Amino acid sequence: MNPRYEYKAPGNRSVSEPGGVQLKDIRKQLPLRVLSESDFEFWRAWGYVVIPNAIDAVQLRATQTLLWEFTEMDPSNASTWNKPQLRNHEMKELNNSGMVECYHHQTLWNNRQTQRVYDAFVDIWDREDLWVTIDRANLNTPNRNGRQFTGFIHWDADTTLEPPPIGVQGVLALSDTDEHCGGFQCVPQLFHDFERWKQNQPADRDPWVPDLTGYEPEFIPMRAGDLLIFNNLLAHGIRPNQSDRARMAQYISMAPANEADEAMRKWRIASWRERTPPQGFAFPGDPREWEKTCYPQARLTALGEKLLGLESWRGSRVEPA
């Protein structure tokens, strides 16, 4: 297990935590590859941005097929959608939210090593040497008949720290979403007001769950294939699915590659090679261990090897494949 996951708090710690300038304060040095100037300014002000058509239709269909297969559900037979989740989450707000404990399937890696996905994160970080998070997917069927889920809003970073933590998260939509079928929700106005809001909060406030007095969560509609990237200081969550169709997504994020963190790099490579989940508080893994027994090791492109840490961004292989 990645020892960073022994800490019982939200957040994906499969990458090193960066320091430096807050993301909203970055002054671009590299030319934008995917985002427009207005996209970048919107990101800085409101804490999120949507990149359309991040993956192509072939990748989209392959990922949808994988999630239905992995969850042992039939997309054409809604009576198969109500089976209980395979394992309860210690992080209780995730129970019945549709988390799919699959991390290293070839299809998920194909999406991670897509050039347009990578280029979008280069735009956000203003640097090319990135590692991708080891993360999972989501298949949130209608929240009824034993799969009750009411939704939530939280942070995945300790927002009481000074200076505030730096990081991003990402959601790749695998289905069209509207306000009825679940999906991503957030509080952009709170992000915009964050420094002023903090001054009026008690010293012992919850670091992970905001007081939303005076604020309303907003639903962010997405089309299948879109990638949403958001600042980890943006309060966010999943809406309940009150429709008659499933919501599907893959979680993809990137952060600066800390190649000096040898323990982290070795854990990342072992996780890919052995097809193991992060485990711990928020990422329990599949009790069937299908990734080990049913699927081969994912093949990485030259970009994928760097995003994992198998190949150094400085141009030398750091470990045999």
C-alpha positions as CSV (number, residue, x, y, z in Angstrom):
1,M,0.0,0.0,0.0
2,N,1.1,3.5,-0.7
3,P,1.8,4.8,2.9
4,R,0.3,8.2,2.1
5,Y,-3.1,6.5,2.0
6,E,-2.9,5.6,5.7
7,Y,-3.9,9.2,6.4
8,K,-7.7,9.2,6.7
9,A,-8.6,12.3,4.6
10,P,-10.0,12.7,1.1
11,G,-7.7,13.2,-1.8
12,N,-5.6,11.2,-4.3
13,R,-2.0,11.0,-3.0
14,S,-0.6,8.8,-5.8
15,V,1.5,11.9,-6.9
16,S,3.7,14.1,-4.8
17,E,2.3,17.3,-3.4
18,P,3.8,20.3,-5.2
19,G,4.7,23.6,-3.7
20,G,5.3,26.9,-5.3
21,V,2.9,29.5,-6.8
22,Q,-0.9,29.0,-6.3
23,L,-2.3,27.9,-9.6
24,K,-4.6,30.9,-10.0
25,D,-1.5,33.1,-9.8
26,I,0.6,31.4,-12.5
27,R,1.8,33.7,-15.2
28,K,2.1,31.7,-18.3
29,Q,5.5,31.0,-19.9
30,L,4.5,28.2,-22.2
31,P,2.1,28.8,-25.1
32,L,-1.4,27.4,-24.6
33,R,-2.0,24.1,-26.4
34,V,-5.6,23.3,-25.7
35,L,-7.1,26.1,-23.6
36,S,-7.9,29.4,-25.1
37,E,-6.9,32.7,-23.3
38,S,-10.5,33.1,-22.1
39,D,-10.6,29.5,-20.9
40,F,-7.4,30.1,-18.9
41,E,-8.8,33.3,-17.3
42,F,-12.1,31.5,-16.5
43,W,-10.0,28.7,-14.8
44,R,-8.1,31.2,-12.7
45,A,-11.2,33.1,-11.6
46,W,-13.7,30.2,-11.0
47,G,-11.5,27.2,-10.3
48,Y,-12.6,24.9,-13.2
49,V,-12.5,24.5,-16.9
50,V,-14.1,22.1,-19.4
51,I,-12.1,20.8,-22.4
52,P,-14.4,19.4,-25.1
53,N,-13.7,16.2,-27.0
54,A,-10.7,15.2,-24.9
55,I,-10.9,11.6,-26.2
56,D,-12.3,10.2,-29.4
57,A,-15.4,8.1,-30.0
58,V,-13.5,4.8,-30.2
59,Q,-11.9,5.4,-26.8
60,L,-15.2,6.6,-25.4
61,R,-17.0,3.4,-26.4
62,A,-14.2,1.2,-25.2
63,T,-14.3,2.8,-21.7
64,Q,-18.1,2.6,-21.5
65,T,-17.9,-1.1,-22.3
66,L,-15.2,-1.7,-19.7
67,L,-17.2,-0.1,-16.9
68,W,-20.3,-2.2,-17.7
69,E,-18.2,-5.3,-17.9
70,F,-16.3,-4.6,-14.7
71,T,-19.4,-3.9,-12.7
72,E,-21.2,-7.0,-14.1
73,M,-24.1,-4.9,-15.3
74,D,-26.0,-4.9,-18.6
75,P,-26.5,-1.5,-20.1
76,S,-29.6,-2.7,-21.9
77,N,-31.2,-4.3,-18.8
78,A,-31.9,-1.9,-16.0
79,S,-32.8,-4.8,-13.6
80,T,-29.1,-5.5,-13.4
81,W,-28.2,-2.0,-12.1
82,N,-29.4,-2.4,-8.5
83,K,-26.9,-4.9,-7.2
84,P,-25.1,-3.8,-4.0
85,Q,-21.6,-2.2,-4.3
86,L,-18.8,-4.8,-4.0
87,R,-17.2,-3.2,-1.0
88,N,-18.3,-0.5,1.4
89,H,-16.2,2.7,1.6
90,E,-14.7,3.8,4.8
91,M,-15.1,7.3,3.3
92,K,-18.8,7.0,3.9
93,E,-20.0,9.8,1.5
94,L,-18.8,7.7,-1.4
95,N,-21.1,4.7,-0.6
96,N,-23.5,4.1,-3.5
97,S,-22.0,6.9,-5.5
98,G,-21.0,4.4,-8.2
99,M,-17.2,4.2,-7.7
100,V,-15.7,1.5,-10.0
101,E,-12.5,0.1,-8.4
102,C,-10.6,-0.4,-11.6
103,Y,-7.2,1.5,-11.9
104,H,-4.9,-0.1,-14.5
105,H,-6.9,-1.4,-17.4
106,Q,-5.5,-0.7,-20.8
107,T,-8.5,1.4,-21.7
108,L,-8.0,3.7,-18.7
109,W,-4.3,4.1,-19.5
110,N,-5.2,4.8,-23.2
111,N,-7.2,7.8,-22.0
112,R,-4.5,9.0,-19.6
113,Q,-1.9,8.9,-22.3
114,T,-4.0,10.7,-24.9
115,Q,-2.1,13.8,-26.1
116,R,-5.0,16.2,-25.8
117,V,-5.6,15.1,-22.2
118,Y,-1.9,15.6,-21.4
119,D,-1.7,18.9,-23.2
120,A,-4.7,20.3,-21.2
121,F,-2.8,19.6,-17.9
122,V,0.4,21.2,-19.4
123,D,-1.7,24.3,-20.0
124,I,-2.9,24.3,-16.3
125,W,0.5,23.7,-14.7
126,D,2.6,25.6,-17.3
127,R,5.1,22.8,-17.4
128,E,5.6,19.5,-19.3
129,D,7.1,17.2,-16.7
130,L,3.9,15.7,-15.2
131,W,2.9,12.4,-13.5
132,V,-0.7,11.1,-13.9
133,T,-2.7,10.1,-10.8
134,I,-3.5,6.4,-10.2
135,D,-7.3,6.7,-10.1
136,R,-10.5,4.9,-10.9
137,A,-13.8,5.4,-12.7
138,N,-17.5,5.9,-11.9
139,L,-20.7,4.3,-13.0
140,N,-23.6,5.9,-11.0
141,T,-26.8,4.2,-11.9
142,P,-30.2,5.7,-10.7
143,N,-30.0,6.2,-7.0
144,R,-32.9,4.0,-5.8
145,N,-33.7,0.3,-5.1
146,G,-30.9,-0.2,-2.6
147,R,-28.5,2.2,-4.2
148,Q,-29.6,5.3,-2.4
149,F,-27.2,8.2,-2.6
150,T,-27.9,11.8,-1.7
151,G,-24.8,13.5,-3.1
152,F,-22.2,15.6,-1.3
153,I,-19.9,18.7,-1.4
154,H,-16.4,18.6,0.0
155,W,-12.8,19.5,-0.5
156,D,-10.1,16.9,-1.1
157,A,-7.4,19.2,0.4
158,D,-7.0,20.6,4.0
159,T,-8.2,24.1,3.4
160,T,-7.1,25.3,6.8
161,L,-3.4,25.0,5.9
162,E,-1.4,28.1,5.2
163,P,-0.3,28.5,2.5
164,P,-3.2,26.5,1.0
165,P,-2.4,23.2,-0.7
166,I,-1.7,23.2,-4.5
167,G,-3.3,20.7,-6.8
168,V,-5.8,19.8,-9.5
169,Q,-8.3,17.1,-10.1
170,G,-10.0,16.0,-13.3
171,V,-13.2,14.2,-14.5
172,L,-13.5,12.7,-17.9
173,A,-17.2,12.4,-18.8
174,L,-18.1,9.1,-20.4
175,S,-21.8,10.0,-20.8
176,D,-23.8,13.2,-21.4
177,T,-24.9,14.7,-18.1
178,D,-27.7,17.0,-17.1
179,E,-29.0,18.2,-13.8
180,H,-31.1,15.0,-13.3
181,C,-28.6,12.2,-14.0
182,G,-25.9,12.9,-11.4
183,G,-22.5,14.1,-12.3
184,F,-20.1,16.9,-11.2
185,Q,-21.3,19.8,-9.0
186,C,-19.2,22.5,-7.4
187,V,-19.3,25.9,-5.7
188,P,-17.4,28.3,-8.0
189,Q,-18.5,31.5,-6.2
190,L,-17.0,30.1,-3.0
191,F,-13.7,29.5,-4.8
192,H,-13.8,33.0,-6.1
193,D,-14.4,34.4,-2.6
194,F,-12.2,31.9,-0.8
195,E,-9.8,34.3,0.9
196,R,-12.5,36.6,2.1
197,W,-14.8,33.7,3.1
198,K,-12.0,32.2,5.3
199,Q,-11.7,35.4,7.3
200,N,-15.3,35.0,8.6
201,Q,-15.0,31.3,9.5
202,P,-14.3,29.9,13.0
203,A,-10.7,28.7,13.7
204,D,-12.0,25.2,14.3
205,R,-13.9,24.9,11.1
206,D,-14.1,21.6,9.2
207,P,-11.1,21.5,6.8
208,W,-12.9,19.2,4.3
209,V,-16.6,20.3,4.3
210,P,-17.5,24.0,3.8
211,D,-20.2,26.0,5.5
212,L,-22.3,26.9,2.4
213,T,-24.3,29.6,4.0
214,G,-24.9,32.1,1.3
215,Y,-23.7,29.8,-1.5
216,E,-25.4,27.3,-3.8
217,P,-23.8,24.3,-5.5
218,E,-23.8,24.5,-9.3
219,F,-24.2,21.6,-11.6
220,I,-21.7,21.6,-14.5
221,P,-23.2,19.9,-17.6
222,M,-20.8,17.9,-19.8
223,R,-20.9,15.9,-23.0
224,A,-19.4,12.4,-23.3
225,G,-15.7,12.8,-24.0
226,D,-15.3,16.2,-22.3
227,L,-12.6,16.6,-19.6
228,L,-13.3,18.9,-16.6
229,I,-10.2,20.0,-14.7
230,F,-10.7,21.7,-11.3
231,N,-8.6,23.3,-8.6
232,N,-8.5,21.3,-5.4
233,L,-9.6,24.4,-3.5
234,L,-12.9,24.3,-5.4
235,A,-15.6,22.7,-3.2
236,H,-17.1,19.9,-5.3
237,G,-18.9,16.6,-5.3
238,I,-21.3,14.3,-7.0
239,R,-25.0,14.9,-7.5
240,P,-27.5,12.0,-7.0
241,N,-28.7,10.4,-10.1
242,Q,-32.5,10.9,-10.3
243,S,-32.9,10.0,-13.9
244,D,-33.5,6.6,-15.6
245,R,-30.0,6.3,-17.1
246,A,-26.5,5.8,-15.9
247,R,-23.8,8.5,-15.4
248,M,-20.3,7.4,-16.3
249,A,-16.9,9.0,-15.8
250,Q,-13.2,8.4,-15.4
251,Y,-11.1,10.4,-12.9
252,I,-7.8,11.7,-14.4
253,S,-5.5,14.3,-13.0
254,M,-1.8,15.2,-13.3
255,A,0.7,16.9,-11.1
256,P,4.4,17.9,-11.4
257,A,6.6,14.8,-11.5
258,N,8.7,14.7,-8.4
259,E,11.4,12.3,-9.6
260,A,13.4,12.9,-6.4
261,D,10.7,11.1,-4.5
262,E,12.1,7.7,-5.1
263,A,9.6,5.9,-2.8
264,M,6.7,7.4,-4.6
265,R,8.1,6.6,-8.0
266,K,8.7,3.0,-7.1
267,W,5.2,2.6,-5.6
268,R,3.7,4.0,-8.8
269,I,5.5,1.6,-11.0
270,A,4.7,-1.4,-8.8
271,S,1.1,-0.4,-8.8
272,W,1.0,-0.4,-12.6
273,R,3.1,-3.6,-12.9
274,E,1.2,-5.6,-10.3
275,R,-2.2,-4.0,-11.1
276,T,-2.9,-3.0,-7.5
277,P,-5.1,-0.2,-6.2
278,P,-3.9,2.6,-3.9
279,Q,-6.1,1.0,-1.1
280,G,-6.5,2.9,2.1
281,F,-9.2,5.3,3.3
282,A,-10.7,6.4,0.0
283,F,-9.5,3.8,-2.6
284,P,-10.3,0.3,-1.2
285,G,-9.9,-1.7,-4.4
286,D,-11.9,-4.6,-6.0
287,P,-12.3,-7.5,-3.6
288,R,-12.5,-9.9,-6.7
289,E,-9.0,-8.6,-7.8
290,W,-10.1,-8.8,-11.4
291,E,-7.3,-6.5,-12.6
292,K,-4.8,-9.1,-11.5
293,T,-6.6,-12.2,-12.7
294,C,-8.6,-11.1,-15.7
295,Y,-6.7,-8.3,-17.4
296,P,-3.0,-8.1,-18.7
297,Q,-0.6,-5.3,-17.7
298,A,-1.4,-2.1,-19.6
299,R,1.0,-1.2,-22.4
300,L,2.4,2.3,-22.2
301,T,3.3,4.7,-24.9
302,A,6.5,6.8,-24.7
303,L,4.3,9.5,-23.1
304,G,2.6,7.0,-20.8
305,E,6.0,5.8,-19.5
306,K,6.9,9.4,-18.5
307,L,3.5,10.0,-17.0
308,L,3.9,6.9,-14.8
309,G,7.6,7.5,-13.9
310,L,9.1,4.5,-15.7
311,E,10.9,6.9,-18.0
312,S,12.5,10.1,-16.7
313,W,11.4,13.5,-18.1
314,R,15.1,14.2,-18.3
315,G,15.4,11.5,-21.0
316,S,16.7,8.3,-19.3
317,R,14.9,5.1,-18.3
318,V,14.9,4.8,-14.6
319,E,13.6,1.2,-14.3
320,P,13.1,-1.7,-16.8
321,A,9.6,-2.2,-18.1
